[in-house]
Amino acid sequence: MLVRPRLYTYRRCPFAIRSRLALYQAKIDYESIEISLKDKPSDFLALSPKGTVPVLVDNNGIVIEESLEIMFWALDKYDPDHWILNDNNFSQELINENDFNFKKNLDQYKYADRFPEHSKEYYRSQCEVFLNLLNEKLKSKNYLMAERISLADVAIFPFIRQFYLVDEEWFLNSKYQELKKWLQSLLESQMFKDVMKKN
């Protein structure tokens, strides 16, 4: 009997969202296990003591604990729209900037009361360095790396969504016209609606 992969996930976590998007794109049938971040089950912690989602257990019982690795695992199996580009090094640089610098600034912006060293506006201005970079990229094409969606778009999009949700009015009134159009198109995509459905 074929064992389905298991994905331990949290619906709103941007790292988990991008993993689910890649699994969806690769048409992989998997068991989705929603984790309560306040009450993590012991079997989950036994698999991944660091206790963060997503975590994938593949058909062979191998545990994959990083969202990007889950994305590559899925797309290596089936990548019908060629999300993984030939110039993937440039894509990886942009994703790294998102995952490390932007994510840190985003957390400080989102939870500004936990970081009283600076104001919420200051942390937002730090985030804007990355927003400017993305907006400039989108002035010459519809997506970040090409005229079609690719890995970088899918890997970064959930974090821009999270930034947008911190202060929707501010973002909608911001100068980032291209970024807003890009975000809206991904928010309205069927794949995003499908992966955000509650189990």
C-alpha positions as CSV (number, residue, x, y, z in Angstrom):
1,M,0.0,0.0,0.0
2,L,1.4,3.4,-1.0
3,V,1.9,5.7,1.9
4,R,0.9,9.3,1.2
5,P,3.3,12.1,2.2
6,R,2.2,14.0,5.3
7,L,2.5,17.7,5.7
8,Y,2.4,19.3,9.1
9,T,1.2,22.8,8.4
10,Y,-0.4,25.9,9.8
11,R,-2.9,27.6,7.5
12,R,-1.7,31.2,7.8
13,C,2.0,30.6,8.1
14,P,3.8,32.0,5.0
15,F,6.4,29.2,5.0
16,A,3.6,26.6,5.1
17,I,1.6,28.4,2.4
18,R,4.4,28.3,-0.1
19,S,5.0,24.6,0.6
20,R,1.3,23.9,0.0
21,L,1.4,25.9,-3.2
22,A,4.3,23.8,-4.6
23,L,2.6,20.5,-3.6
24,Y,-0.6,21.8,-5.3
25,Q,1.3,22.7,-8.4
26,A,3.1,19.3,-8.5
27,K,-0.3,17.6,-8.1
28,I,1.0,15.6,-5.1
29,D,-1.7,13.8,-3.1
30,Y,-0.7,14.3,0.6
31,E,-2.2,14.2,4.0
32,S,-2.5,17.7,5.5
33,I,-2.2,17.9,9.3
34,E,-3.0,21.3,10.8
35,I,-0.9,22.1,13.8
36,S,-2.0,24.2,16.7
37,L,1.1,26.4,17.5
38,K,0.0,26.6,21.1
39,D,-0.4,22.9,21.6
40,K,2.0,21.0,19.3
41,P,1.4,17.3,19.3
42,S,4.1,15.0,20.6
43,D,4.4,13.0,17.3
44,F,5.1,16.2,15.5
45,L,7.8,17.3,18.0
46,A,9.3,13.8,17.8
47,L,9.7,14.3,14.0
48,S,11.0,17.8,14.2
49,P,12.1,19.0,17.7
50,K,12.4,22.6,16.5
51,G,8.6,22.6,16.4
52,T,8.1,24.9,13.4
53,V,5.9,24.3,10.4
54,P,6.0,23.2,7.7
55,V,7.4,19.7,8.0
56,L,6.9,17.1,5.3
57,V,7.3,13.3,5.8
58,D,7.7,11.8,2.4
59,N,6.6,8.4,1.0
60,N,9.8,6.8,2.4
61,G,9.5,8.4,5.9
62,I,12.2,11.0,5.2
63,V,11.5,14.2,7.2
64,I,12.0,17.5,5.4
65,E,11.9,20.5,7.7
66,E,12.5,23.5,5.5
67,S,9.8,25.0,3.3
68,L,12.1,25.7,0.3
69,E,13.3,22.1,0.4
70,I,9.7,20.9,0.4
71,M,9.1,23.1,-2.7
72,F,12.1,21.7,-4.5
73,W,11.1,18.1,-3.5
74,A,7.6,18.6,-5.0
75,L,8.7,20.4,-8.1
76,D,11.5,17.9,-8.8
77,K,8.7,15.4,-9.2
78,Y,6.5,17.5,-11.4
79,D,6.9,21.1,-12.6
80,P,4.4,21.5,-15.4
81,D,4.8,25.3,-15.7
82,H,8.5,25.3,-15.2
83,W,8.5,27.3,-11.9
84,I,12.2,26.3,-11.5
85,L,14.0,28.5,-14.0
86,N,17.4,28.0,-15.7
87,D,18.8,31.1,-14.0
88,N,17.7,29.8,-10.6
89,N,20.7,31.4,-8.8
90,F,19.2,34.9,-9.3
91,S,15.9,33.6,-8.1
92,Q,17.6,32.1,-5.0
93,E,19.2,35.4,-4.2
94,L,15.9,37.1,-4.1
95,I,14.3,34.4,-2.0
96,N,17.2,34.6,0.5
97,E,16.7,38.3,0.8
98,N,13.1,37.6,1.6
99,D,13.6,34.8,4.0
100,F,16.3,36.5,6.1
101,N,16.3,40.3,6.0
102,F,12.7,41.0,4.9
103,K,11.2,38.3,7.2
104,K,13.1,39.8,10.2
105,N,11.9,43.3,9.4
106,L,8.4,42.0,8.8
107,D,8.2,40.3,12.2
108,Q,9.3,43.5,13.9
109,Y,6.7,45.5,11.9
110,K,3.9,43.0,12.7
111,Y,4.8,42.7,16.4
112,A,6.1,46.2,16.9
113,D,5.0,46.3,20.5
114,R,7.5,43.5,21.2
115,F,10.3,45.6,19.8
116,P,10.0,48.9,21.6
117,E,13.5,50.1,20.5
118,H,11.9,51.6,17.4
119,S,8.4,52.6,16.2
120,K,6.2,50.6,14.0
121,E,6.7,53.1,11.2
122,Y,10.5,52.6,11.5
123,Y,10.1,48.8,11.1
124,R,7.8,49.4,8.1
125,S,10.4,51.7,6.5
126,Q,12.9,48.8,6.9
127,C,10.5,46.5,5.1
128,E,10.2,49.0,2.3
129,V,13.7,48.5,1.1
130,F,12.6,45.1,-0.2
131,L,9.2,46.3,-1.4
132,N,11.1,48.9,-3.5
133,L,13.3,46.2,-5.0
134,L,10.3,44.0,-5.9
135,N,8.3,46.9,-7.3
136,E,11.2,47.9,-9.6
137,K,11.5,44.4,-10.9
138,L,7.8,44.3,-11.7
139,K,8.0,47.5,-13.8
140,S,9.6,45.6,-16.6
141,K,7.6,42.3,-16.4
142,N,4.5,40.8,-14.9
143,Y,6.3,38.6,-12.5
144,L,9.6,38.8,-10.5
145,M,11.9,36.7,-12.7
146,A,10.0,36.4,-16.0
147,E,6.8,37.1,-17.9
148,R,5.3,34.1,-16.1
149,I,5.1,32.9,-12.6
150,S,8.1,31.1,-11.2
151,L,9.5,29.8,-7.9
152,A,10.5,33.3,-6.6
153,D,6.9,34.6,-7.0
154,V,5.5,31.7,-5.1
155,A,8.1,31.7,-2.4
156,I,7.9,35.4,-1.7
157,F,4.2,36.1,-2.2
158,P,3.0,34.8,1.2
159,F,5.3,37.2,3.0
160,I,4.1,40.2,1.0
161,R,0.6,39.1,1.8
162,Q,1.5,39.1,5.5
163,F,3.0,42.5,5.2
164,Y,-0.2,43.8,3.5
165,L,-2.4,42.3,6.2
166,V,-0.6,44.3,9.0
167,D,-2.0,47.5,7.7
168,E,-4.2,47.0,4.6
169,E,-5.1,50.7,4.2
170,W,-1.5,51.8,4.3
171,F,-0.5,49.3,1.7
172,L,-3.4,50.0,-0.6
173,N,-2.6,53.7,-0.5
174,S,1.2,53.1,-1.0
175,K,3.2,54.0,-4.0
176,Y,3.9,50.3,-4.9
177,Q,1.5,50.1,-7.9
178,E,3.2,47.2,-9.6
179,L,3.6,45.2,-6.4
180,K,-0.1,45.7,-5.5
181,K,-1.2,44.4,-8.9
182,W,1.2,41.4,-8.6
183,L,-0.1,40.7,-5.1
184,Q,-3.7,41.0,-6.2
185,S,-3.3,38.6,-9.1
186,L,-1.8,36.0,-6.8
187,L,-4.4,36.5,-4.1
188,E,-7.2,36.0,-6.7
189,S,-5.5,32.9,-8.2
190,Q,-7.4,29.6,-7.9
191,M,-4.3,27.8,-6.6
192,F,-4.1,30.2,-3.6
193,K,-7.8,29.9,-2.9
194,D,-7.5,26.1,-2.9
195,V,-4.5,25.8,-0.6
196,M,-6.2,28.2,1.9
197,K,-9.3,26.1,2.3
198,K,-9.8,24.8,5.8
199,N,-9.5,21.1,6.2
